[in-house]
């Protein structure tokens, strides 16, 4: 492990029956950086995310965050350590308001005991005001303040993705895992999200990104790890990855030769 590494993945192997989806991969995410995992569909990117965040138990390997072993921990326990994720498909409560979606995330951090809430003690009211202020701050940060009272289901798709990020930020992540956050966004929305990602990074939040939009990946990443068939085939800076013949054959060429 190098100095400054927050997340260390060593020999990670994940199997589904006789299929090996992730085959002994190893990488680290350094404090303050944006590291992107790229590769064709089925390469093992989201599967690795699921193992890191406790949704899948690895067959082998070790995952450590700031020295703490994550193997065997439940997702909520991993999130409590500061490792928070979004999903490929939006996972917000579409029947609730934008404000309430973020508030639900904040209430998971509530310090109040059930009896205090039952009897309406002043401390409960004070905390509710604090939480309401924080909801407003988070929505302002992601650009959804004007949508606070709208039902989440009424938002256009790009704003639903922003709401999911807002809910993740409510958990106060130290390491934020974003799984295809600009999937389905138009170029203007994607450019806006790239700006937001730089602002998230400026807060001191480290980012692990899975994304197929190569313009975004190359524009925001410090380093990139490319997977194919569950194995790492290359890692390096964006410039190095764009020149790597194996990455071009396995992924970049597959996507961009047709456009050329």
TAFENWO-V487209 format. One line per field, one symbol per residue. phi: phi as a letter, one per 30 degrees, with the letter a starting at -180 (. if undefined). Layout:
phi = ???
//
This chain:
phi = .ddidccbcbhdbbbbidccdbbidbabcdeicccccbkdeidjddddedddcidbcddajbbbbhiddceiddeddddddjcbbcbecebddddcdeededddddddcecddedddecideddddddddddddeddddddcicedcecddeddddeedddddddddddddhdcbcccchdceiddeddddddedddddddddjcdbcccacddddeddcddbbcccahibdcaaldeddddcdddddddbddeccdddd
//
